[in-house]
């Protein structure tokens, strides 16, 4: 099992200029980092992929950390004594949007950012923490800093399967992660003949392989003259003619 080693609070501010939310009173926003350690030999942690290959500290524990965000009554005695843990979606908070009709955002500081204030008037302490190790820090996203598993001091190699669905017409390339906010597993071999790219219209349709000449590990730009220029990239894929919006592209490659 894992243990919380320590919590660091970097920012602590009263929100909404001290506005009182019913009997719970004023709320404050705490932002910081939670540090953890996992025993790689504990059977409870056996489902963590490649955990025994991660580096360990002097106590034989695997350390990692996560962004921490807490919204709580200034006077906890006025709260309801209940912690509401918000499982964020790709680093984005969802609880206030779902229960308070709040606008999208990851920095609940103003009266507008907490919506109608329902959860706060009820006195909940709302906690968010990062849990995805592949999120790229920035844009207020909650991230998790995880160690990389190594085998004999070398990075692991293996196959990756990734799906891409473009939401607009004219998308010439996409990051291999499928989204710019998610880290890539970069390709080792940029020869498309050594990878498999397929396309299908609907989820249950048969996958149709693309010719290695119809796509590339590359970025692409369209010039004013309409000419498409590509640049080889281990972290992106380009479809000649552009991705069809809504169609499902699937890539299997070595990383």
C-alpha positions as CSV (number, residue, x, y, z in Angstrom):
1,X,0.0,0.0,0.0
2,X,1.0,3.6,-0.3
3,X,1.5,6.3,2.4
4,X,1.3,10.1,2.2
5,X,4.8,11.2,3.1
6,X,4.1,14.9,3.4
7,X,1.9,17.7,2.1
8,X,3.2,21.1,1.0
9,X,0.9,24.1,0.7
10,X,2.2,26.8,-1.6
11,X,-0.8,29.1,-1.7
12,X,-3.7,29.8,0.7
13,X,-6.3,32.4,0.0
14,X,-9.8,33.2,1.1
15,X,-12.1,33.1,-1.9
16,X,-14.8,35.4,-3.2
17,X,-13.6,38.3,-1.1
18,X,-14.7,36.5,2.1
19,X,-18.3,35.8,0.9
20,X,-20.2,33.6,3.4
21,X,-21.8,30.4,2.1
22,X,-24.7,29.8,4.4
23,X,-23.9,28.3,7.8
24,X,-20.5,27.1,6.5
25,X,-19.2,30.7,6.3
26,X,-16.3,31.9,4.3
27,X,-14.2,29.4,2.2
28,X,-10.5,29.3,1.5
29,X,-8.5,27.8,-1.3
30,X,-5.3,25.8,-0.7
31,X,-3.0,24.8,-3.5
32,X,0.1,22.6,-3.1
33,X,1.7,19.2,-3.5
34,X,1.1,15.8,-1.9
35,X,4.1,13.5,-1.7
36,X,3.6,9.7,-1.5
37,X,5.6,6.5,-1.3
38,X,4.7,2.9,-2.4
39,X,6.2,-0.4,-1.4
40,X,6.9,-2.2,-4.6
41,X,6.9,-5.6,-2.9
42,X,3.5,-5.2,-1.2
43,X,1.0,-7.6,-2.8
44,X,-1.7,-4.8,-2.6
45,X,0.4,-2.8,-5.1
46,X,0.9,-5.8,-7.5
47,X,-1.6,-4.2,-10.0
48,X,0.6,-1.2,-10.6
49,X,2.3,-2.0,-13.9
50,X,6.1,-2.3,-13.8
51,X,6.2,-0.9,-10.2
52,X,9.2,-3.2,-9.3
53,X,11.2,-1.6,-12.1
54,X,10.8,2.0,-10.7
55,X,13.7,3.6,-8.8
56,X,13.4,3.4,-5.0
57,X,14.6,5.6,-2.1
58,X,16.9,4.6,0.7
59,X,13.9,2.8,2.4
60,X,13.2,0.8,-0.7
61,X,10.0,2.8,-1.5
62,X,8.9,4.3,-4.8
63,X,8.3,8.0,-4.4
64,X,5.9,10.1,-6.4
65,X,3.9,13.4,-6.0
66,X,0.7,14.9,-7.2
67,X,-0.8,18.4,-7.4
68,X,-3.2,19.1,-4.5
69,X,-6.2,21.5,-4.5
70,X,-8.4,22.0,-1.5
71,X,-11.5,24.1,-1.1
72,X,-12.6,24.2,2.6
73,X,-14.5,26.3,5.1
74,X,-12.1,28.8,6.8
75,X,-13.6,27.5,10.1
76,X,-13.7,23.7,9.7
77,X,-16.1,23.5,12.7
78,X,-18.7,25.2,10.6
79,X,-18.4,22.6,7.8
80,X,-20.3,19.3,7.6
81,X,-17.3,17.2,8.4
82,X,-17.4,15.5,5.0
83,X,-14.7,15.4,2.4
84,X,-15.9,15.5,-1.2
85,X,-13.1,14.0,-3.4
86,X,-13.5,15.2,-7.0
87,X,-11.9,12.7,-9.5
88,X,-10.8,15.2,-12.1
89,X,-11.0,14.5,-15.8
90,X,-7.7,14.7,-17.6
91,X,-6.5,17.3,-15.0
92,X,-9.7,19.3,-15.2
93,X,-11.9,19.7,-12.1
94,X,-15.5,18.5,-12.6
95,X,-17.2,18.6,-9.3
96,X,-18.2,22.3,-9.2
97,X,-19.4,22.1,-12.8
98,X,-21.5,19.0,-12.0
99,X,-23.0,20.1,-8.7
100,X,-22.8,23.9,-8.7
101,X,-23.4,24.7,-12.4
102,X,-20.0,26.4,-12.3
103,X,-18.1,27.4,-15.5
104,X,-15.2,25.3,-16.6
105,X,-12.0,26.2,-14.7
106,X,-9.3,25.0,-12.3
107,X,-8.9,28.0,-10.1
108,X,-12.0,28.5,-7.8
109,X,-11.1,31.9,-6.4
110,X,-14.1,34.2,-7.4
111,X,-17.8,34.0,-6.6
112,X,-18.4,33.3,-10.3
113,X,-16.0,30.4,-10.4
114,X,-17.9,28.4,-7.8
115,X,-21.2,28.7,-9.6
116,X,-24.3,28.6,-7.5
117,X,-22.3,27.7,-4.4
118,X,-24.4,24.6,-3.5
119,X,-21.5,22.3,-2.3
120,X,-20.1,25.2,-0.3
121,X,-23.4,26.1,1.4
122,X,-23.6,22.4,2.4
123,X,-20.2,22.7,4.1
124,X,-18.2,20.2,2.1
125,X,-14.4,20.2,2.0
126,X,-13.7,19.7,-1.7
127,X,-10.4,18.0,-2.6
128,X,-8.8,17.5,-6.0
129,X,-5.4,15.8,-6.7
130,X,-3.5,14.9,-9.9
131,X,-3.6,11.2,-10.8
132,X,-2.5,11.0,-14.4
133,X,1.2,10.8,-14.9
134,X,1.0,11.6,-18.7
135,X,-0.5,15.1,-18.3
136,X,1.7,18.0,-19.4
137,X,1.8,20.7,-16.7
138,X,0.1,24.0,-17.6
139,X,-3.3,25.6,-18.2
140,X,-4.1,24.9,-14.6
141,X,-4.2,21.1,-15.1
142,X,-3.8,18.9,-12.1
143,X,-0.8,16.6,-12.8
144,X,1.0,13.7,-11.1
145,X,4.8,13.3,-11.2
146,X,5.6,9.6,-11.6
147,X,9.0,7.9,-11.9
148,X,9.9,6.0,-15.1
149,X,10.3,2.3,-15.0
150,X,13.8,1.2,-16.1
151,X,15.1,-2.3,-16.9
152,X,18.9,-2.7,-16.4
153,X,19.1,1.1,-16.4
154,X,17.5,1.3,-19.9
155,X,14.1,2.6,-20.9
156,X,11.5,0.0,-21.6
157,X,10.4,-0.8,-25.2
158,X,7.0,-2.1,-26.3
159,X,4.0,-1.6,-28.6
160,X,1.5,1.2,-28.2
161,X,-2.0,1.3,-29.6
162,X,-3.5,4.8,-30.0
163,X,-6.8,6.1,-31.4
164,X,-7.2,9.5,-33.1
165,X,-10.5,11.2,-33.8
166,X,-10.3,14.7,-35.4
167,X,-13.1,17.1,-34.4
168,X,-12.6,19.5,-37.3
169,X,-12.0,19.5,-41.0
170,X,-8.5,20.2,-42.2
171,X,-6.5,18.6,-39.3
172,X,-3.3,17.5,-41.1
173,X,-1.5,16.0,-38.1
174,X,-2.1,15.1,-34.4
175,X,0.3,14.3,-31.5
176,X,0.8,10.6,-31.0
177,X,-0.9,11.0,-27.6
178,X,-4.1,12.2,-29.3
179,X,-4.1,15.5,-27.4
180,X,-1.6,18.3,-26.9
181,X,-2.1,18.2,-23.1
182,X,-1.0,14.6,-22.9
183,X,2.6,13.4,-23.2
184,X,3.6,11.2,-26.2
185,X,5.1,7.8,-26.3
186,X,7.5,8.7,-29.1
187,X,8.1,6.3,-31.9
188,X,11.4,4.5,-32.2
189,X,11.2,3.7,-35.9
190,X,9.7,6.3,-38.2
191,X,9.4,3.9,-41.1
192,X,5.6,3.6,-41.5
193,X,6.0,0.2,-43.1
194,X,7.0,-1.0,-39.6
195,X,3.8,0.3,-38.0
196,X,0.0,-0.3,-38.6
197,X,-2.4,2.5,-39.3
198,X,-6.1,1.7,-39.8
199,X,-9.3,3.8,-40.3
200,X,-13.0,3.0,-39.8
201,X,-16.1,5.2,-39.7
202,X,-17.9,3.6,-36.8
203,X,-16.7,1.8,-33.7
204,X,-18.0,-1.6,-34.9
205,X,-16.8,-1.2,-38.5
206,X,-14.0,-3.4,-39.8
207,X,-10.6,-1.7,-39.6
208,X,-9.2,-0.7,-43.0
209,X,-5.4,-0.6,-43.2
210,X,-3.8,2.5,-44.7
211,X,-0.9,2.2,-47.1
212,X,2.5,3.2,-45.5
213,X,2.6,5.9,-48.2
214,X,-0.7,7.5,-47.0
215,X,0.6,8.7,-43.7
216,X,3.8,9.6,-41.9
217,X,5.4,10.2,-38.5
218,X,5.5,14.0,-39.1
219,X,4.0,17.4,-38.6
220,X,2.4,19.2,-41.5
221,X,1.6,22.7,-42.6
222,X,-0.3,24.1,-45.5
223,X,1.3,27.1,-47.3
224,X,-0.4,30.0,-48.9
225,X,0.0,28.3,-52.2
226,X,-1.8,25.2,-50.9
227,X,1.3,23.1,-50.8
228,X,1.6,20.7,-47.8
229,X,5.0,20.7,-46.2
230,X,5.9,17.9,-43.7
231,X,8.6,17.6,-41.1
232,X,9.6,14.2,-39.6
233,X,8.5,13.9,-36.0
234,X,8.8,11.0,-33.5
235,X,5.8,12.5,-31.6
236,X,3.2,13.2,-34.3
237,X,1.4,11.5,-37.2
238,X,0.2,13.1,-40.4
239,X,-2.5,11.8,-42.7
240,X,-2.1,12.7,-46.4
241,X,-5.2,14.7,-47.3
242,X,-6.0,15.3,-43.6
243,X,-7.9,13.4,-41.0
244,X,-11.6,12.9,-41.7
245,X,-13.6,14.4,-38.8
246,X,-15.3,11.8,-36.7
247,X,-13.6,8.9,-38.3
248,X,-11.5,6.6,-36.0
249,X,-7.8,6.2,-36.9
250,X,-5.9,3.5,-35.0
251,X,-2.1,3.3,-34.8
252,X,0.1,0.5,-33.5
253,X,3.8,1.3,-33.2
254,X,6.9,0.7,-31.2
255,X,8.0,3.1,-28.5
